[in-house]
């Protein structure tokens, strides 16, 4: 958790690791970003920021 990212972000990654996941980062040119995103998605990758807990979803809609 001491790699230079905010604690909130580090906790998300830590939770993903604890569930058996891995973190993959890719440095690419902006022009290739959509292709990289499609490739990772096709391999089953998920964006931890897009995983919203049900209780968070209820709060944000009301």
C-alpha positions in Angstrom: 0.0 0.0 0.0 3.0 2.3 0.0 3.6 2.6 -3.8 2.7 6.3 -4.2 -1.1 6.0 -4.8 -3.9 7.3 -2.6 -5.1 5.0 0.1 -8.6 4.7 -1.4 -7.1 3.5 -4.7 -4.7 1.1 -2.9 -7.6 -0.4 -0.9 -9.4 -1.2 -4.2 -6.4 -3.0 -5.6 -5.8 -4.7 -2.3 -9.3 -6.0 -2.3 -8.9 -7.3 -5.8 -5.7 -9.1 -4.9 -7.4 -10.7 -1.9 -10.1 -12.0 -4.2 -7.4 -13.7 -6.3 -7.1 -11.0 -8.9 -4.1 -9.4 -10.5 -3.3 -5.9 -11.6 -2.2 -5.3 -15.1 -1.0 -1.8 -16.2 -0.3 -0.8 -19.8 1.5 2.2 -21.0 0.5 2.9 -24.6 0.0 5.7 -27.0 -3.4 7.3 -26.8 -4.1 6.3 -30.4 -3.8 2.6 -29.3 -5.8 2.9 -26.0 -9.1 1.6 -27.5 -7.4 -1.5 -28.9 -5.7 -2.2 -25.6 -9.0 -1.8 -23.8 -10.7 -4.2 -26.2 -7.9 -6.8 -25.8 -8.0 -6.7 -22.0 -11.8 -6.9 -21.9 -11.7 -9.9 -24.3 -9.4 -11.6 -21.8 -11.8 -11.0 -19.0 -10.3 -8.0 -17.4 -12.4 -5.7 -15.2 -12.0 -2.1 -14.2 -12.1 -1.9 -10.5 -13.6 1.6 -10.7 -16.5 0.2 -12.7 -17.4 -2.3 -10.0 -20.0 -0.5 -7.9 -21.3 -2.2 -4.7 -25.1 -2.4 -4.6 -25.3 -0.1 -1.6 -23.3 2.5 -3.4 -25.6 2.3 -6.5 -28.7 2.8 -4.3 -27.2 6.0 -2.8 -26.1 7.4 -6.1 -29.6 7.1 -7.7 -31.6 8.5 -4.9 
